[in-house]
Amino acid sequence: MEVQDSVSFNEHPGYSIEWGYATWSRDEEPENKDWSIRNRYTNESGRFNYAGSSEVPWEDFKRMIVESIKRGQFDQQELAEILSEIATSLSREG
């Protein structure tokens, strides 16, 4: 992955979320590269943990969220948190 953005969490050392251009499109022209997201877990030696750090195509990730909502996989508290983040994001953009 060609990482373009990332976030780390103090309460979860060694874990981050990364967004960027997908590994499988690395040889494509920039305008043709796929976007992806991944969980990143750093192993004990400080290197990338390939087994625990999955990369998911952005379109699949969005579909996973929508289908999880449709099928009741989130509880009410989780949905409220997601909705709050959506409302905050929309108010910044509007």
C-alpha positions in Angstrom: 0.0 0.0 0.0 1.1 3.5 -0.8 -0.1 5.1 2.4 -1.6 8.6 2.1 -3.2 9.0 5.5 -3.1 7.1 8.8 -4.3 7.3 12.4 -2.8 5.7 15.6 -4.4 5.2 18.9 -2.7 5.7 22.3 -4.9 3.0 23.9 -3.8 0.5 21.2 0.0 0.6 20.9 1.3 -0.8 17.6 -2.1 -0.5 15.9 -3.2 2.0 13.2 -5.5 2.4 10.3 -4.1 3.4 7.0 -5.7 4.7 3.7 -3.9 4.8 0.4 -3.3 3.4 -3.0 -3.8 -0.3 -3.1 -0.9 -2.8 -3.3 -2.4 -4.6 -6.3 -2.5 -1.4 -8.4 1.0 -0.2 -7.6 2.2 -0.4 -11.2 -0.8 1.6 -12.6 -0.7 5.3 -13.5 -1.8 7.5 -10.5 -5.2 8.2 -12.0 -5.9 4.5 -12.3 -4.8 3.3 -8.9 -7.4 1.7 -6.6 -8.0 3.2 -3.1 -7.9 0.9 -0.1 -8.0 0.8 3.7 -6.2 -1.5 6.1 -5.6 -2.3 9.7 -1.9 -2.1 10.5 -0.4 -4.1 13.3 3.3 -3.6 14.0 5.1 -6.7 15.3 7.6 -6.9 18.1 10.6 -6.0 15.9 8.8 -2.8 14.7 8.0 -4.3 11.2 4.8 -4.7 9.5 2.7 -7.8 10.5 1.5 -9.2 7.2 -0.8 -11.8 8.8 -2.7 -9.3 11.0 -2.7 -6.3 8.7 -5.4 -6.8 6.1 -5.9 -4.5 3.1 -9.4 -4.1 1.8 -10.5 -2.4 -1.4 -12.4 0.8 -0.6 -15.5 -0.2 -2.5 -15.6 -3.5 -0.6 -15.1 -1.7 2.7 -18.1 0.7 2.0 -20.2 -2.3 1.0 -19.2 -4.2 4.2 -20.4 -1.2 6.3 -23.7 -0.8 4.5 -24.5 -4.5 4.6 -23.5 -4.8 8.2 -26.0 -2.0 9.0 -28.8 -3.6 6.9 -28.3 -6.9 8.7 -28.3 -5.5 12.2 -24.6 -6.3 12.9 -24.2 -3.0 14.8 -25.9 -2.4 18.1 -27.8 0.8 18.9 -24.9 2.4 20.6 -22.6 1.7 17.7 -25.1 3.0 15.2 -25.5 6.2 17.3 -21.7 6.7 17.3 -21.6 6.2 13.6 -24.5 8.6 13.0 -23.0 11.2 15.3 -19.7 11.1 13.2 -21.7 11.3 10.0 -23.6 14.4 11.3 -20.4 16.1 12.4 -18.8 15.4 9.0 -21.8 16.7 7.1 -21.9 19.9 9.2 -18.2 20.6 8.4 -18.8 20.1 4.7 -22.0 22.1 4.4 
